[in-house]
């Protein structure tokens, strides 16, 4: 599966508002920000360097591995939905990040509805990227239209 790394990029105005309520974090290469399946602890903003995002199947097979760059918001779906992270994030290439705790994130979102809309734009881009990537997966069933067309033909034949 291949996602578009730009799907994680946030508007500079949103990044600055979040950074104002965050703490700076420097990480060595290979430092794990969060693991797939862990409960969310907050949101990471990648300021410098790179983070590799990965996803594994329950069988342990690697499904996704991709680098993201500065300006990326990491852990947003988990934070918003208060659900376990769906990806693992590993720091690379001198990653410098800002970390914002859930309460501080919520305060920023409540303070400016325009910023909340910018968060929705990032989430929408992530969903869109995942759906585009899903189109490249191997089908597990015949095309849905063939069954629909078949039943439509039968009902059309009965209408005569």
N, C-alpha and C positions, 0 to 999 in steps of 0.2 A: 504494500500500500504506500502511496506517495502523496503526502499532503503538501500544500503550498505554504512555505515558511512565512510568506507575507501575511497569511491569515492571522498571525499572532501579533502583528504590529498595531500599536495604538497611536492615536492622534497625539501630537506633542503637547497640546493643552491638557489632555487627560493625564499624560505622564507627569507633567509638572505638578498638577494638583495632587496626584497620588504620592509623588516624591516628598512633597511638603509634609506629609503625615507618616513617612516611612523612616526606616533606619538603613544605613549603608551596610552592605555585606561584601567582603572579599572572599573568594573561594579558590582553593587550589584545584588543579586539573583532577577530574574524577570525583570531586565532591558531589554528593547526591543531595539535591535540593528537596526532592520528594520522590516517593516510589508509587508506582501504580498500585492502587488498592489501599493506600494509607489515607486516614482521615485528613481533611484539609486543615492546614495551620495558618494559611494566609495567602497572599499574592506576592509574586516576585516580578520585578521589573528589571529586565536586562539592560544595563547601562553601557557595558563594554565587554568585549570578548564574545564568547559563544556558549550556548547550551545545547546539548544533544537531547532531543526528546525521543523516547522509545516506548513501544508497546509490545507486550508479549501475549501470546495466546495462553489459555489455561494449561495447555500441554507443554508450555515453555518455549515454543517456537517464536522467534522474533518476527513480528508483523510489520513494524515500523521503526525506522531510525532516521532522524533528520536533524540537521543543525538549524538553529534559529539565531538571529543576530540582535544587535542593540535595538531597543524600542519595543521588544516583544514583552507581552504580558504572559506570565506562566502560572498556571494553576487556576485560571479564572473560572472555568466551568465548575470545578470542585468547590471553590469558594462561594460562588453564587448559589449553587444548588445544595450546599452543605452535604455533599456526597463524596465518597472516596475519589482521589485523583485517578484519572483514567490513563495517565501517561507517567513515565519516569523521566525526571529531568536531572541531567548530569552536567556540571560546570566544565568548561573547556577553555583553553586559550586565554587564560587570565581573566576569567569572568568576574565582573564587578556588578553587583545587583543592589537593588533597593527592595526591602521587604516591608510589606504593610499588613498589619494584623487585621483580622476580620472586623473588629469594632471600629478601627480607624477607617477602613475601607467603607463601611456602611455610613459613617459620618460624612465622608466626602460625597458619597452618592446622594445622601439626603440633603446636603447643603446646596447642590446645584443639579437640577433635573437635566440640564444640557449635558453634563458630564455622564449622567446615567445613560443617556442616549448614545454617547460615544462608547460606553462599555458594551451596549447592545450591538453596536456596529462590529466590534471585535468578535463577540460571540457569534453573530451572523456569519462573519467571514470564516470562522472556524467550522461552523456547520456546513457552509457551502463547500469548503475545501474537502471536508470529510465525505460529503455526498459525491463530489467529483471523483475522489479517490475510489469510492465504493463502486463506481461504474466500471472500473478496471478489474474488479474481482471476478472470479469464475462463477458463472450462474449455478445455482443449486436446484433450479426448476425451469421448465420451459417458459418462454415468454408469456406474460399474463395476457397479452392481447390475443393470443391464439385461442385460449379457452373462452375468452369473452366473445371473440368473433364467431367461434363455433356455436355458442349458445344463441348469439344474435341471429345467425343464419337459420338455426332450428326454429326460433320463435317467429322469424320472418316467413319461413316456409309454412308454418301453421296458420299464419294470418291470411293466406290466400284462400 
